[in-house]
Amino acid sequence: MNYISTRNKSLNFDFSSIFLRGLAPDGGLFLPKEINKFSESELKGLSELNYIDLGVEIISKFCAPVLNKSEIKLLLDKAYSNFSVKNIVEIKKIDNINLLELYHGPTLAFKDIAMQVIGLMYEALDLNKKKINIIVATSGDTGSAAIAALKEKKNINLFVLHPHEKISNIQRKIMTTCDSYNIYNIAVKGNFDDCQKAVKQMFNDEHFREKINMSGVNSINWARIICQIVYYFYAYFQFSSKVNFSVPTGNFGDVYAGYIAKKMGLPIDKLMVATNENDILSRVINSGEYKPLKVKPSLSPSMDIQIASNFERLLFDVFNSDDHKVSKSMKSLSVNGSFKLEEEELKKIKENFIAEKINDTDTLRIIKDFFVNYGFILDPHTATAVGAAYKIKNKSKTIVLGTAHPYKFLETIKLAIGKNVDPPKQFSDLSKKIEKFDIIDNKLEDIKKYITEKIK
Ligand SMILES: *Cc1c(COP(=O)(O)O)cnc(C)c1O
């Protein structure tokens, strides 16, 4: 499989290069040259596989010829050996909602599902001969998942940029109590978009990127997306009739993986993009104008994002693979602060996606109702997707993606139901552990200087 950039389709990279680089040299995002559809009989065959074997079939499509199926099988077996449920993910039926729990990995959020695999890919692709410096921006969950996947890996340093005081206490503690020589936590005095922008600027600085042999594991890395496609297939096969998915959305990575699953032939009806008050995606899907506003802190901090990077990948399709048009829109975004979609383009988006905004008041009410009626505690991100799922009008069954364990958002749960959530076993001594992180001004030069000094 070869890869192009959303801003230049004549580029040609193999899987290994796009994995290491994360972002295309022109600032665009990598996309596979083509995506093949599974036939009906192939889908039938896939439906009989367990989670890992299904993962091998799907992921290998995108990694060939760099990694073969048996190499991927080894990766997945190892990556998921520390998940706390046998099938990696679990589906629960609660009221009309089919909840797909994706948070049974080491850091209690769905990010583990891709990140545990990615952590092992550096070795499998033989990329860690030369020291690699991975820089990642996090809105709270990516950072801890990356740390769990990369701690104590030789020849890899990991720098995690999180927005200072804008993530939950437990999210921060899980990240900053990891005592490993190769992990650096940086609290940037800004919001997630600032962190992500700094990472993108470092990637686009060819000299800096080469100098430190930089790599990235944010959801702009295509490897994240392909690992996330798997659970859409797995969940669909539990029902085998047309389904909707409702997805708590921030950077548009998770729900975009659902869109790729649909392109690969999975009979998905609608993909519901659930947002909190940072509703850029529900605004663009409902009105056609992509216009980031100021980030508002909310009760679902991992979705406090206004620049949904992966949306650029969808634009490439919506613009009929017109790479110039993607570049032009992105230019307009950085110069004028917005761009507008044409009616035809918006229509194409609406064939696949619907969107709802769920505010904090509703999020609290949903958590409370769910607890009172069914004795089940939702985390605030999943709660937005549950709220959005109830607004879907078609006849298909809806599967809600459960993206985090409620323990990560203790304070919010307490606010909603007046009760504490018990820590899962692996975090019972979290409060006693010592935190380690450095606070840095939201200035690119300061961040670069910090990194350069640490890796000397
Ligand atoms: C990252 C995250 C999201 C948003 O996922 P995107 O791929 O960025 O859209 C939703 N919920 C939780 C708990 C997350 O950690």
Ligand as a Chemical Component Dictionary entry (heavy atoms), coordinates in Angstrom:
data_LIG
# 
_chem_comp.id                   LIG 
_chem_comp.type                 NON-POLYMER 
_chem_comp.pdbx_formal_charge   0 
_chem_comp.three_letter_code    LIG 
# 
loop_
_chem_comp_atom.comp_id 
_chem_comp_atom.atom_id 
_chem_comp_atom.alt_atom_id 
_chem_comp_atom.type_symbol 
_chem_comp_atom.charge 
_chem_comp_atom.model_Cartn_x 
_chem_comp_atom.model_Cartn_y 
_chem_comp_atom.model_Cartn_z 
_chem_comp_atom.pdbx_ordinal 
LIG C1 C1 C 0 -9.577  11.381 22.453 1  
LIG C2 C2 C 0 -10.900 11.167 23.042 2  
LIG C3 C3 C 0 -12.084 11.448 22.337 3  
LIG C4 C4 C 0 -12.071 12.077 20.968 4  
LIG O1 O1 O 0 -11.545 11.234 19.965 5  
LIG P1 P1 P 0 -11.058 11.876 18.587 6  
LIG O2 O2 O 0 -10.439 10.751 17.843 7  
LIG O3 O3 O 0 -10.057 12.927 18.952 8  
LIG O4 O4 O 0 -12.242 12.449 17.914 9  
LIG C5 C5 C 0 -13.288 11.137 22.938 10 
LIG N1 N1 N 0 -13.349 10.626 24.178 11 
LIG C6 C6 C 0 -12.241 10.346 24.891 12 
LIG C7 C7 C 0 -12.381 9.784  26.257 13 
LIG C8 C8 C 0 -10.983 10.601 24.357 14 
LIG O5 O5 O 0 -9.879  10.324 25.067 15 
# 
loop_
_chem_comp_bond.comp_id 
_chem_comp_bond.atom_id_1 
_chem_comp_bond.atom_id_2 
_chem_comp_bond.value_order 
_chem_comp_bond.pdbx_ordinal 
LIG C1 C2 SING 1  
LIG C2 C3 SING 2  
LIG C2 C8 DOUB 3  
LIG C3 C4 SING 4  
LIG C3 C5 DOUB 5  
LIG C4 O1 SING 6  
LIG O1 P1 SING 7  
LIG P1 O2 DOUB 8  
LIG P1 O3 SING 9  
LIG P1 O4 SING 10 
LIG C5 N1 SING 11 
LIG N1 C6 DOUB 12 
LIG C6 C7 SING 13 
LIG C6 C8 SING 14 
LIG C8 O5 SING 15 
# 
